[in-house]
Amino acid sequence: MNIVDLLEKNARLYPNATAYVEIRPVSQTYRALSWLEFHERTDQLANVLLARGIGKGGSVFLLGKNSLDWLECYFAVLKTGAWIIPLNFRFTNEDLLFCSRVAEATAFIFDEEYAERIAGLHDSISSVQTYICMKPTDFEIMEPLETVIQQGSTGSPGIPLEDRTPCALYFTSGTTGVPKPVLITHANLFNTAITESTNNGIDQEDSLLMMPPLYHLAIGHLLGLLAVGGKTVLLTERLTPRFILEAIQSEKISYLFLLVPWALDLLEALDKKEVLQKNYDLGAWRFTQMGAQPIPPSIVNRLKDYFPDMRFDTTYGLSESTGPGVVHLGMKNEHKLGALGKESVTWSVRIVDPDGRDVVPGEVGELLIKGNGVMSEYYKNPELTRQTIEKGWLHTGDLARRDEDGFIYLVDRKKDLVISGGENIFPVEVEQIILQHPKVHDVAIIGTPDERLGEIVTAVIQPLEGTTMSEEEVMKFCEEQLPRYKRPRSIIFDTVPRSPTGKIEKPKLRAKYC
């Protein structure tokens, strides 16, 4: 079985139930599709693509921000047996050209805001023969998506989809260099759908507010709702606290996924009374999940102060694991805040030293994972694939430890480790302490060069809007909370850059300050 089968099943069992909703609060537009409508429209698009020779052995670029159009294109391409290649909307032209050289896609579907860029790259992307824009444009080489859909029949494409057959190529964000192409199979996506629904106890009555970018494998959260026929609401344009709370209320959202920046924005708005909790009916909201980085317990505790009945969970995954759900805390384990949790039922985890030996509880080592979600390969890069996957075990590059109860704690990324005077310092630990300061909105810890110590701990701090901080104030706070060798020796007040998936973009900070 695969996620295309799940879509067909939902259209049969819940034909009139709402499958997907798109809310654009700034332009005040609202669009909803039932499971049957979504299934039929994706059949239509798939049939047109097949008639144009886009099927097994082919691939399609998909570039755009979250929308129902994007989702329709994603599932339609999967139905053809071709590979879908979601592209990061923050990619530069150089990144897009790199992706085109690697993937050699024959079709390109994109948002209208990228039409001019794609037209300018047309002569440099020789493999693409079909250009489809999600809205009408003046460029002759581009067809409007709706026109293409209406050309197709609603009958099933009938393409057999084998579990182990590749179906998607995801390019990592490129924050550490050239984007890496991660090849995903139908079995990988199906595993994520089942893992997410199982981990979170989701059923057909649940509804998810989906805000992370769909081009990223955070789409796994959405697949969890697909597995059970639940509703997913796409909130686009501006993710402000007011719009988030309005969507929870109007769509009776039960499941909210928050990245750390959105949680901080929501807490700041509540603290300042820019939004008033009493003005919203949030009775359907039963649990919140966070991920993409270690979650500071201070943030969760502040959320619980405002929403004491809300259950909480964390999730861990990466592109190479087909997204989230590898490890999760579990809503019954809030007493272990700060931990990632334990491996899910479809995953196994090891923590090993540099020689590949399992470490004892309490010791830090590299996190290795094994399960049906592990990618097929880094496409066209067998050497990197061999270095990353050994005997089925994926080397994540993340440093972790287990406690005596078996709970896993993410310590940091290997590449982010700061070595100062021979001491290993894990930035996440320092960040979690500084985030407890009442004037700090966000913080990033990096290592900056030092002639004597090799590196020193440098804190890039983004104060709360409307507040001012001094270096002395930060130093005094750290003196009370951290041992001497872990304290920042340099304080910089600046904006902390984060990716669309909420991760701190430390390469940008190192480039700026190192």
C-alpha positions, 0 to 999 in steps of 0.5 A, a space after each residue: 500500500 502507498 499514499 496514493 492508495 490512502 487518497 483513493 481510500 479516503 475518497 471512497 470512505 469519506 467522499 464529502 468530508 473536508 480533506 484540505 483547506 487553504 486560508 490566506 488571511 491577508 488576501 481574505 481568500 478561503 478554499 476547501 476540497 473534499 476527499 472526493 474532489 481532491 482525488 478527482 482533480 489529481 486524477 485529471 492532472 495525472 491523466 494529462 501529464 501521462 498523455 504528454 509522456 510524463 510518467 515512470 522514468 520522468 520527473 517534475 519540478 514543483 516550486 511554490 509556497 503552501 497551497 492547494 495547487 501545490 498539493 494537487 500537483 504533488 499527488 498528481 505526479 505521484 499518480 503518474 509514477 514519475 518522481 516529484 521534485 519539490 524545490 525550496 522557494 528560497 533557492 537561488 537561481 544557481 541552486 535551481 540550475 544545480 538541481 536541474 543538472 542533477 535531476 533533469 526534470 522534463 516538466 516544471 510546475 510553479 507559483 506565479 510569483 516565480 514565473 519571471 525567474 523561470 522564464 529567465 532560466 528557460 534557456 539554461 534548463 534544457 531538459 524541461 519541455 512542459 511549463 505549468 504555472 499555478 495562475 495565468 501569466 503572459 509568458 507563452 511557454 507557460 500554461 495555467 494549471 487550471 486549464 491543464 486540469 480541465 483537459 483531463 478525465 477523472 478516471 484512475 490513471 491505473 499506474 502500478 506503484 511498487 513500494 520500493 520504487 523511488 517517487 520523490 527527490 528532495 534537495 536539502 536546504 543547502 545551508 551547509 553547502 551544495 543541496 544534497 538530493 535525497 531519493 525517497 520511495 513510496 514505502 518511505 512516504 507510507 512509513 511516515 504517514 503510518 508513523 505520524 498517525 500512530 505516534 500522535 493518536 490521530 483519527 478521522 475527527 482530527 484536524 491539523 494546522 499545517 504551517 511548515 513549508 510543504 517542499 520540506 519533508 515536514 509534509 510528513 505531518 500532513 501525511 499522518 492526517 492522510 492516513 486516517 482521513 483527517 483534515 489539514 488546514 494550510 495557513 499561508 501568507 502571514 503566520 501571525 499569532 492572531 491569524 494562528 488563533 483565528 484559524 484554530 478557532 474557525 477550523 476547530 483545529 485539534 493538532 497544531 505543529 509549532 516551530 520555535 519562532 512561531 511559539 516565541 511570537 505567540 508567547 510574546 503576543 500573549 505576554 504583551 496582550 496583543 492577542 487575548 486568549 479569552 477572545 478565542 474559542 480554542 476548545 478543539 485544540 488538544 495537542 501541540 507538537 514541536 520539532 526541527 531542533 531541541 525544544 527549550 523546556 522554558 518555552 513549553 512551560 510558558 505555553 502550558 501556563 497559558 494553555 494548561 489542558 494542552 498536551 505536548 509532544 516533540 518529534 525528531 526526523 530529517 530529510 534522509 529519514 523521510 521527515 518526522 517521527 523517528 523519535 518522539 516524546 509522547 504526550 504522557 511523558 511531559 515530565 521528561 521535557 527537554 528530551 526528544 523521547 524514544 524511538 517510534 515503533 517503526 524505528 530503531 536507534 543507536 548512539 555510538 562513539 567515533 569507533 562505532 561502539 554503543 555508548 553507555 547511558 549518559 555518554 554523548 555519541 552520534 545518533 544512528 537510525 534504522 527503519 523503513 523511512 531511511 532514504 534510498 540514496 543520495 541521488 548520483 552520489 554513491 560515495 556519500 551514500 556509502 558514508 551515510 548508510 552502513 548496514 542499514 544504519 543512517 548516520 544522522 550527524 547529530 550528537 545525542 545521549 540516553 538517560 537511565 530511563 531510555 529517553 534520548 536527548 539531542 545534544 547538538 549537531 557535530 558541525 556546531 560543536 564549539 571546542 574552546 581550550 580543549 573543552 567540548 561545548 554544546 551550543 544547544 545547552 547554552 541557548 536553552 539557558 539564555 532563552 530563559 532570560 525574560 528579555 531574550 526573544 531568540 539566541 544562537 551560540 556559535 564558535 568564533 576564532 580565538 588565538 589562545 583558545 582556538 574558539 570562544 563561545 559567542 552569543 548572538 542575541 535577539 532581544 524582545 521587541 521594545 527592550 534593550 539589553 547590555 552585555 553586562 546584563 547577559 554576562 551576569 545572568 550566565 554567571 548564575 546559570 553556567 559554569 565558567 568554561 561554557 559562558 559566552 565570552 562575546 555578546 552580539 545583539 543581532 537578528 537570529 536568522 532562521 530557515 522556513 523550517 525554523 532551524 537557526 541558520 548558523 552558517 550565515 552567522 559564522 560567515 558574518 562573524 567568523 
